[in-house]
Amino acid sequence: IVGYVLAGIGEKSLIRPDLKEDCLYARIFYPRVLPGHENATDLLMEKIIEALQKKDVELVRTRVSSMREGSLQYIEKWGFTQNKTYPVGYKLYYNYELSKGTIERTTKDVIEFDKERDLEECVKWVADFFIVSKEQAQKYILDFYSREDIVSHLVIRENDKLAGYCYAGSNSINDKIKASFYIDAINEDYFDQLIIQTINASIERKADYFLIDLVYGVLKYEDTVKSLGLSKVATWGVFEKSL
């Protein structure tokens, strides 16, 4: 075997957890080939699409990242177009090399998350952001709250209302990489403060890198993320094609 490709018919939507497809839908898992056998990718794509057409599939989607060189251009060559539907159709990944040192800016409005004070409001924010139930959102938060590798769990409050929320921890594969799992704020200044405090906390924990992914409502903060010294390392997206 020099390569393979997989597809699942009736898979959950790649772009929204609550989305019900109005046609027979399948997810293609991007082809994998051994080095030196890249030409096999075309054959794999051709055969998987043929197989899905025979099963009367009308719509296919796949996830593609620029971390795999040339993959975005390749999938577009096959007639796939990008679907940027919120919340998981499109992401930008930014990285901060922690060897640069701490960011010397005030984070005067940031305070630690308090379960009794903040949980109810944070649950609503997370549920609205990811389009999940409040029960699911609360599970996300409480599961994180119980972790031992927390880097930051922060809030900002204004006039006794939630104005910013962030939680960050270790990457599941590499403990030297810290990442935000949720971050949002009502304005750029508060967003900056949450990132700065989390980056500085990552340095205290002897990490090498801090990663943040920007999606939908926080894509508007891309310029301020750049201004803090973070660099874009990848684009991640969902591509689709009607058969």
C-alpha contacts under 8 A as a table, 3 or more apart, distances in Angstrom:
res1	aa1	res2	aa2	distance
1	I	4	Y	7.67
2	V	33	V	5.67
2	V	34	L	5.40
2	V	37	H	6.74
2	V	40	A	7.97
3	G	31	P	7.21
3	G	32	R	5.33
3	G	33	V	3.91
3	G	34	L	6.13
3	G	37	H	7.80
3	G	40	A	7.01
3	G	41	T	7.65
3	G	44	L	7.94
4	Y	31	P	5.87
4	Y	32	R	5.51
4	Y	33	V	6.55
4	Y	44	L	6.82
5	V	28	I	7.57
5	V	29	F	6.34
5	V	30	Y	6.51
5	V	31	P	4.50
5	V	32	R	6.38
5	V	44	L	6.25
5	V	45	M	7.54
5	V	48	I	7.24
6	L	28	I	5.99
6	L	29	F	5.30
6	L	30	Y	7.60
6	L	31	P	7.40
6	L	48	I	7.65
7	A	26	A	6.55
7	A	27	R	5.38
7	A	28	I	4.26
7	A	29	F	5.80
7	A	48	I	7.44
8	G	11	E	5.75
8	G	26	A	5.36
8	G	27	R	5.27
8	G	28	I	6.66
9	I	24	L	7.56
9	I	25	Y	5.97
9	I	26	A	4.12
9	I	27	R	6.51
9	I	57	V	7.73
10	G	24	L	6.90
10	G	25	Y	5.64
10	G	26	A	5.68
10	G	27	R	7.89
11	E	25	Y	7.33
11	E	26	A	6.09
11	E	27	R	6.26
12	K	17	P	7.09
13	S	16	R	5.85
13	S	17	P	6.16
13	S	18	D	7.96
13	S	19	L	6.31
13	S	20	K	7.42
13	S	21	E	7.45
14	L	17	P	7.44
14	L	27	R	7.97
14	L	61	R	7.43
14	L	62	T	7.91
14	L	63	R	7.92
14	L	88	V	7.09
14	L	89	G	7.09
14	L	238	V	7.14
15	I	19	L	7.78
15	I	83	N	7.91
15	I	84	K	7.97
15	I	85	T	6.06
15	I	86	Y	6.62
15	I	87	P	6.53
15	I	88	V	5.05
15	I	89	G	4.79
15	I	238	V	7.22
16	R	19	L	5.30
16	R	85	T	7.55
16	R	86	Y	6.77
16	R	87	P	6.26
16	R	88	V	6.61
16	R	89	G	7.83
16	R	131	I	7.55
17	P	131	I	7.19
17	P	132	V	7.32
18	D	131	I	7.31
18	D	132	V	7.66
21	E	24	L	7.29
21	E	25	Y	6.90
23	C	57	V	7.81
23	C	58	E	6.34
23	C	59	L	7.17
24	L	56	D	7.20
24	L	57	V	5.03
24	L	58	E	5.57
24	L	59	L	6.63
25	Y	57	V	5.71
25	Y	58	E	6.10
25	Y	59	L	4.87
25	Y	60	V	5.81
26	A	52	L	7.83
26	A	57	V	6.73
26	A	59	L	6.42
26	A	60	V	4.87
26	A	61	R	6.63
27	R	60	V	5.50
27	R	61	R	4.99
27	R	62	T	5.77
28	I	60	V	6.67
28	I	61	R	6.08
28	I	62	T	5.13
29	F	62	T	6.03
29	F	63	R	7.30
30	Y	62	T	6.55
30	Y	63	R	7.14
30	Y	64	V	7.30
31	P	41	T	6.24
31	P	44	L	6.82
31	P	45	M	7.22
32	R	41	T	7.50
33	V	37	H	6.16
33	V	38	E	6.23
33	V	40	A	7.05
33	V	41	T	6.82
34	L	37	H	5.63
34	L	38	E	7.21
35	P	38	E	6.64
37	H	40	A	5.70
37	H	41	T	7.86
38	E	41	T	5.65
39	N	42	D	6.16
39	N	43	L	7.57
40	A	43	L	5.26
40	A	44	L	6.26
41	T	44	L	5.12
41	T	45	M	6.20
42	D	45	M	5.22
42	D	46	E	6.09
43	L	46	E	5.07
43	L	47	K	6.13
44	L	47	K	5.27
44	L	48	I	6.12
45	M	48	I	5.31
45	M	49	I	6.14
46	E	49	I	5.44
46	E	50	E	6.22
47	K	50	E	5.03
47	K	51	A	6.11
48	I	51	A	5.06
48	I	52	L	6.23
49	I	52	L	5.14
49	I	53	Q	6.13
50	E	53	Q	5.15
50	E	54	K	6.35
51	A	54	K	5.24
51	A	55	K	6.64
52	L	55	K	5.06
52	L	56	D	6.51
52	L	57	V	5.44
53	Q	56	D	5.00
53	Q	57	V	5.40
53	Q	58	E	7.31
53	Q	243	L	6.66
54	K	57	V	7.52
57	V	60	V	7.52
57	V	243	L	6.96
58	E	242	S	5.70
58	E	243	L	4.95
59	L	240	E	7.11
59	L	241	K	5.87
59	L	242	S	4.55
59	L	243	L	5.82
60	V	240	E	5.54
60	V	241	K	5.44
60	V	242	S	6.48
60	V	243	L	7.43
61	R	238	V	6.65
61	R	239	F	5.49
61	R	240	E	4.17
61	R	241	K	6.51
62	T	238	V	5.70
62	T	239	F	5.44
62	T	240	E	6.48
63	R	236	W	7.37
63	R	237	G	5.77
63	R	238	V	4.58
63	R	239	F	6.32
64	V	68	R	7.89
64	V	71	S	6.55
64	V	72	L	6.40
64	V	236	W	5.93
64	V	237	G	5.53
64	V	238	V	6.28
64	V	239	F	7.21
65	S	68	R	5.91
65	S	71	S	6.86
65	S	72	L	6.85
65	S	234	A	6.81
65	S	235	T	5.70
65	S	236	W	4.32
65	S	237	G	6.33
66	S	69	E	5.84
66	S	70	G	7.02
66	S	71	S	6.40
66	S	72	L	6.29
66	S	234	A	5.43
66	S	235	T	5.39
66	S	236	W	6.51
67	M	233	V	7.81
67	M	234	A	5.80
67	M	235	T	7.58
68	R	71	S	5.70
69	E	72	L	7.94
70	G	73	Q	5.51
70	G	74	Y	6.06
71	S	74	Y	4.91
71	S	75	I	6.11
72	L	75	I	5.49
72	L	76	E	6.38
73	Q	76	E	5.22
73	Q	77	K	6.29
74	Y	77	K	5.11
74	Y	78	W	6.89
75	I	78	W	5.30
75	I	79	G	7.00
75	I	80	F	5.84
75	I	239	F	7.67
76	E	79	G	5.14
76	E	80	F	4.84
76	E	81	T	6.20
77	K	80	F	7.24
79	G	241	K	6.49
80	F	239	F	5.58
80	F	240	E	5.00
80	F	241	K	4.76
81	T	239	F	5.17
81	T	240	E	5.49
81	T	241	K	6.60
82	Q	237	G	6.81
82	Q	238	V	5.81
82	Q	239	F	4.28
82	Q	240	E	6.39
83	N	89	G	5.84
83	N	90	Y	7.41
83	N	237	G	7.41
83	N	238	V	5.67
83	N	239	F	5.71
83	N	240	E	6.78
84	K	88	V	7.75
84	K	89	G	4.51
84	K	90	Y	5.03
84	K	237	G	7.25
84	K	238	V	7.15
85	T	88	V	6.95
85	T	89	G	4.93
85	T	90	Y	7.19
86	Y	89	G	5.72
86	Y	90	Y	7.38
86	Y	215	V	7.67
86	Y	216	Y	5.91
87	P	90	Y	7.57
87	P	129	F	7.29
87	P	130	F	5.95
87	P	131	I	7.43
87	P	215	V	6.76
87	P	216	Y	6.28
88	V	91	K	7.07
88	V	215	V	7.23
88	V	237	G	7.87
88	V	238	V	7.98
89	G	237	G	5.53
89	G	238	V	5.14
90	Y	215	V	6.39
90	Y	216	Y	7.57
90	Y	235	T	7.65
90	Y	236	W	5.82
90	Y	237	G	4.42
90	Y	238	V	6.52
91	K	213	D	6.21
91	K	214	L	5.56
91	K	215	V	4.96
91	K	216	Y	7.81
91	K	235	T	5.95
91	K	236	W	5.06
91	K	237	G	6.28
92	L	213	D	5.46
92	L	214	L	5.09
92	L	215	V	6.78
92	L	219	L	7.98
92	L	232	K	7.10
92	L	233	V	7.93
92	L	234	A	6.07
92	L	235	T	4.77
92	L	236	W	6.30
93	Y	211	L	6.87
93	Y	212	I	5.82
93	Y	213	D	4.43
93	Y	214	L	6.39
93	Y	232	K	5.79
93	Y	233	V	5.70
93	Y	234	A	5.14
93	Y	235	T	6.26
93	Y	236	W	7.74
94	Y	211	L	5.69
94	Y	212	I	5.32
94	Y	213	D	6.23
94	Y	214	L	7.80
94	Y	225	V	7.94
94	Y	230	L	5.88
94	Y	231	S	5.25
94	Y	232	K	4.30
94	Y	233	V	5.60
94	Y	234	A	7.29
95	N	209	Y	6.68
95	N	210	F	5.63
95	N	211	L	4.61
95	N	212	I	6.56
95	N	230	L	5.23
95	N	231	S	5.28
95	N	232	K	6.32
95	N	233	V	6.43
96	Y	199	I	7.86
96	Y	209	Y	5.68
96	Y	210	F	5.12
96	Y	211	L	6.55
96	Y	229	G	6.70
96	Y	230	L	4.63
96	Y	231	S	6.55
97	E	100	K	6.00
97	E	208	D	6.33
97	E	209	Y	4.89
97	E	210	F	6.74
97	E	230	L	7.69
98	L	101	G	5.64
98	L	102	T	7.51
98	L	199	I	7.53
98	L	202	S	7.68
98	L	203	I	6.04
98	L	207	A	6.99
98	L	208	D	5.34
98	L	209	Y	5.35
98	L	210	F	6.94
99	S	208	D	6.78
101	G	200	N	7.93
101	G	203	I	7.33
102	T	199	I	7.23
102	T	200	N	5.25
102	T	203	I	7.09
103	I	196	I	6.29
103	I	199	I	7.75
103	I	200	N	6.79
103	I	228	L	7.77
105	R	196	I	7.50
106	T	193	Q	7.33
107	T	110	V	5.73
107	T	193	Q	4.94
107	T	194	L	7.50
107	T	196	I	7.36
107	T	197	Q	6.68
108	K	193	Q	7.98
109	D	156	I	5.86
109	D	157	R	7.55
109	D	190	Y	7.55
109	D	193	Q	7.57
110	V	154	L	6.54
110	V	155	V	5.92
110	V	156	I	5.04
110	V	193	Q	6.87
110	V	194	L	6.83
111	I	154	L	5.77
111	I	155	V	5.53
111	I	156	I	6.15
112	E	153	H	6.14
112	E	154	L	4.64
112	E	155	V	6.06
113	F	118	D	6.53
113	F	153	H	5.56
113	F	154	L	4.92
113	F	155	V	5.53
114	D	117	R	5.38
114	D	118	D	5.55
114	D	119	L	7.27
115	K	118	D	5.46
115	K	119	L	5.05
116	E	119	L	6.24
117	R	120	E	7.76
118	D	121	E	5.72
118	D	122	C	6.03
118	D	155	V	7.96
118	D	162	L	7.56
119	L	122	C	5.09
119	L	123	V	5.97
119	L	138	Q	7.84
120	E	123	V	5.26
120	E	124	K	6.60
121	E	124	K	5.23
121	E	125	W	6.40
121	E	162	L	6.61
122	C	125	W	5.05
122	C	126	V	6.15
122	C	162	L	7.57
122	C	165	Y	7.12
123	V	126	V	5.26
123	V	127	A	5.97
123	V	134	K	6.06
123	V	137	A	5.45
123	V	138	Q	5.34
123	V	141	I	7.41
124	K	127	A	5.12
124	K	128	D	6.08
124	K	134	K	6.44
124	K	137	A	7.62
125	W	128	D	5.30
125	W	129	F	6.05
126	V	129	F	5.01
126	V	130	F	6.12
126	V	131	I	7.99
126	V	132	V	8.00
126	V	137	A	5.69
126	V	182	Y	7.80
127	A	130	F	5.57
127	A	131	I	5.45
127	A	132	V	4.93
127	A	133	S	5.75
127	A	134	K	5.41
127	A	136	Q	7.47
127	A	137	A	5.11
128	D	131	I	5.06
128	D	132	V	6.91
132	V	136	Q	6.21
132	V	137	A	6.53
133	S	136	Q	5.21
133	S	137	A	6.25
134	K	137	A	4.93
134	K	138	Q	5.98
135	E	138	Q	5.18
135	E	139	K	6.26
136	Q	139	K	5.06
136	Q	140	Y	6.31
137	A	140	Y	5.09
137	A	141	I	6.39
138	Q	141	I	5.15
138	Q	142	L	6.04
139	K	142	L	5.19
139	K	143	D	5.78
140	Y	143	D	5.35
140	Y	144	F	6.28
141	I	144	F	5.18
141	I	145	Y	6.00
142	L	145	Y	4.71
142	L	146	S	6.29
143	D	146	S	5.43
143	D	147	R	6.78
144	F	147	R	5.28
144	F	150	I	7.56
144	F	167	Y	7.99
145	Y	150	I	7.76
145	Y	153	H	7.91
147	R	150	I	6.11
149	D	169	G	5.75
149	D	170	S	6.05
150	I	153	H	7.20
150	I	167	Y	7.81
150	I	168	A	6.27
150	I	169	G	4.57
150	I	170	S	7.09
151	V	167	Y	7.59
151	V	168	A	5.37
151	V	169	G	4.73
151	V	170	S	7.25
151	V	178	K	7.43
151	V	198	T	6.78
151	V	201	A	6.16
151	V	202	S	6.20
151	V	205	R	7.74
152	S	166	C	7.30
152	S	167	Y	5.41
152	S	168	A	5.19
152	S	169	G	6.86
152	S	197	Q	7.93
152	S	198	T	5.74
152	S	201	A	6.97
153	H	165	Y	7.81
153	H	166	C	5.82
153	H	167	Y	4.32
153	H	168	A	6.57
154	L	164	G	7.98
154	L	165	Y	5.77
154	L	166	C	5.24
154	L	167	Y	6.30
154	L	194	L	7.11
155	V	162	L	7.15
155	V	163	A	7.42
155	V	164	G	5.31
155	V	165	Y	4.43
155	V	166	C	6.44
155	V	194	L	7.90
156	I	162	L	6.15
156	I	163	A	5.24
156	I	164	G	4.64
156	I	165	Y	6.44
156	I	190	Y	7.25
157	R	160	D	5.75
157	R	161	K	5.27
157	R	162	L	4.59
157	R	163	A	5.01
157	R	164	G	6.81
158	E	161	K	5.27
158	E	162	L	6.42
158	E	163	A	5.87
162	L	165	Y	7.52
163	A	185	A	5.61
163	A	186	I	5.49
163	A	190	Y	7.62
164	G	183	I	7.61
164	G	184	D	5.72
164	G	185	A	3.93
164	G	186	I	6.34
164	G	190	Y	6.35
164	G	191	F	6.95
164	G	194	L	7.65
165	Y	182	Y	7.56
165	Y	183	I	5.68
165	Y	184	D	5.68
165	Y	185	A	6.36
165	Y	194	L	7.58
166	C	180	S	7.19
166	C	181	F	7.64
166	C	182	Y	5.37
166	C	183	I	4.23
166	C	184	D	6.62
166	C	194	L	6.55
167	Y	180	S	5.94
167	Y	181	F	5.92
167	Y	182	Y	5.57
167	Y	183	I	6.69
168	A	178	K	7.01
168	A	179	A	5.44
168	A	180	S	4.02
168	A	181	F	5.42
168	A	182	Y	7.11
168	A	198	T	7.21
169	G	178	K	5.49
169	G	179	A	5.66
169	G	180	S	6.53
169	G	181	F	7.43
170	S	174	N	7.27
170	S	175	D	5.29
170	S	176	K	7.32
170	S	177	I	6.02
170	S	178	K	4.43
170	S	179	A	6.13
171	N	174	N	5.41
171	N	175	D	5.76
171	N	176	K	7.66
171	N	177	I	5.45
171	N	178	K	5.47
171	N	179	A	6.09
172	S	175	D	7.07
174	N	177	I	5.62
175	D	178	K	6.96
175	D	207	A	7.37
176	K	206	K	7.32
176	K	207	A	4.38
176	K	208	D	5.31
176	K	209	Y	6.71
177	I	207	A	5.92
177	I	208	D	5.97
177	I	209	Y	4.88
177	I	210	F	5.84
177	I	211	L	7.30
178	K	202	S	6.45
178	K	207	A	6.79
178	K	209	Y	6.22
178	K	210	F	4.76
178	K	211	L	6.26
179	A	210	F	5.42
179	A	211	L	4.55
179	A	212	I	5.78
180	S	183	I	6.73
180	S	210	F	7.99
180	S	211	L	6.59
180	S	212	I	5.38
180	S	213	D	7.48
181	F	212	I	7.83
183	I	191	F	7.69
183	I	194	L	7.78
184	D	191	F	6.42
184	D	218	V	6.56
185	A	188	E	7.28
185	A	190	Y	5.88
185	A	191	F	5.21
186	I	190	Y	7.05
186	I	191	F	7.63
187	N	190	Y	5.65
187	N	191	F	6.32
188	E	191	F	4.99
188	E	192	D	6.08
188	E	221	Y	6.62
188	E	224	T	7.24
189	D	192	D	5.11
189	D	193	Q	6.30
190	Y	193	Q	5.07
190	Y	194	L	6.35
191	F	194	L	5.32
191	F	195	I	6.41
191	F	221	Y	7.86
192	D	195	I	5.22
192	D	196	I	6.04
192	D	224	T	7.19
192	D	225	V	7.47
192	D	228	L	7.98
193	Q	196	I	5.14
193	Q	197	Q	6.14
194	L	197	Q	5.44
194	L	198	T	6.20
195	I	198	T	5.12
195	I	199	I	6.04
196	I	199	I	5.15
196	I	200	N	6.16
197	Q	200	N	5.19
197	Q	201	A	6.09
198	T	201	A	4.98
198	T	202	S	6.14
199	I	202	S	5.02
199	I	203	I	6.45
199	I	210	F	6.49
200	N	203	I	5.12
200	N	204	E	6.46
201	A	204	E	5.03
201	A	205	R	6.48
202	S	205	R	5.11
202	S	206	K	6.69
202	S	207	A	5.74
202	S	209	Y	7.95
202	S	210	F	6.99
203	I	206	K	5.17
203	I	207	A	5.68
203	I	208	D	7.58
204	E	207	A	7.65
207	A	210	F	7.75
214	L	218	V	5.71
214	L	219	L	5.25
214	L	222	E	7.42
215	V	218	V	5.70
215	V	219	L	5.42
216	Y	219	L	5.41
216	Y	220	K	7.98
217	G	220	K	6.64
218	V	221	Y	5.48
218	V	222	E	7.52
219	L	222	E	5.48
220	K	223	D	7.52
221	Y	224	T	5.43
221	Y	225	V	6.28
222	E	225	V	5.09
222	E	226	K	6.35
223	D	226	K	5.11
223	D	227	S	6.27
224	T	227	S	4.87
224	T	228	L	6.46
225	V	228	L	5.37
225	V	229	G	7.06
225	V	230	L	6.00
226	K	229	G	5.37
226	K	230	L	5.07
226	K	231	S	6.33
227	S	230	L	7.28
